[in-house]
Amino acid sequence: MAEHPAYPVGLRLSGRRVVVLGGGQVAQRRLPALIAAGADIVLVSPEATPSVEAMADGGEIIWQRRPYAQGDLAQAWYVLIATSDAETNAAASAEAERNRVWCVRSDDADRATAWTPATGHSEGVTVAVLTTDARGRDPRHTAAVRDAVVEGLRDGTLVAPHHRTRTPGVALVGGGPGDPDLITVRGRRLLAEADVVIADRLGPRDLLAELPPHVEVIDAAKIPYGRYMAQEAINNALIEHARQGRSVVRLKGGDPFVFGRGMEEVQALAEAGIPCTVVPGISSSISVPGAAGIPVTHRGVAHEFTVVSGHVAPDDERSLVDWPSLARLTGTLVILMGVDKIGKIADTLVAHGRPPQTPVALVQEGTTAAQRRVDATLATVAETVRAEDVRPPAVIVVGEVVNVGPEPAV
């Protein structure tokens, strides 16, 4: 007689008695989910792993330190049998059958009345995978299917449209330094669900090609009227599309709050009464040096690193950077947006105490296929930038950490 497939169902165990027999590795893996479900858990076992014991000490479960005995399953709604003794497992399974209690057995799934699926979670969705063919039951395959579905939901490659009414709003997403694989999982998922994407020039452009045809992509770099008015126009576009009931993603390079004017957009949205979700991103200030083999800190070399904007020269009255104090520090200095001002920056650092031979590395188009690294010193960096035609975007690293890693590839 052919075996029928299991009927999938979600058990609501909150406040209901669950009995677990055995306190070993199986219980250690299964107990957290039962605790999260709000079950009243009774563990029956002479011994337990340290992690299981900690759950009992913390009051998450009740531990009866003894072997299983007939009657332990009375009033239970669900039972997990996971002892190392086959006779005990068989006896407990028989009691569960008599009492019509759903029972999972770790030693013999075919003799159980219930199976534990491979489960995973993503944004309020539980994915549960069961094997339907008893002859080819392979828990590794089941887990692999589970992992593939959950990963797809998390990174946005598996898009499940929302059919319920969504609250209109804006997600301010940090896209990372440029490599599309370096955006956060949450950022990629929100991007996949967007109706409108307003993208910066320095955002991960390759991700835009993955968007469905109905998604409107607005290039923030091409919004007219100059620097200040451009930001105002971006704010207005975010508000306008959100008010139309659309899901809007503001895709920015790096992290929205690291020289990204992200807070200006958050403030504008708040004033307009538009809900905004901020998704942090990997800042180029640490990721780009790392991709080029440069640690911003290193034992015995640098115990600190400072990130500054170089878009305003040290002698410009608009500058808010205390360059003389930075010159006296011994740690790493990371400069963003400073390629065209690096000559004046280097002169100022040397004038206030940094040695002229201090190593400098410029990493252009970091983490992308076009990445290149150019090395110099404070004394030579201005001429090196001209000779090597270093152009933005580039991250500049000043300090002894530049020479810590392996020799740069030629």
Buried (B, 14 or more C-beta within 10 A) or exposed (E): EEEEEBEEEEBEBEEBBBBBBBBBEBBBEBBEBBBEBEBBBBBBBEEBBEBBBEBBEEEBBEBBEEBBEEEBBEEBBBBBBBBEBEEBBBBBBEBBEEBEBBBBBBBEBEBBBBBBBBEBEBEEEEBBBBBEEEEEBEEEEBBEBBBBBBBBBBBBEBBEEEEEEEEBBBBBBBBBBBBBEBBBBBBBBBBBBBBBBBBBEBBBBEBBEBBEEEBEBBEBEEBEEEEEEBBBBBBBBBBBBBEEEBBBBBBBBBBBBBBBBBEEBBEBBEEBEBEBEBBBBBBBBBBBBBBBBBBBBBEEBBEEBBBBBBBBBBEEEEBEBEBEEBBEBEBBBBBBBBBBBBBBBBBBBBEBEBEEEBBBBBBBBBBBEEBBBBBBBBBBBBEBBEEBEBEBBBBBBBBBBBEBBEEBEE
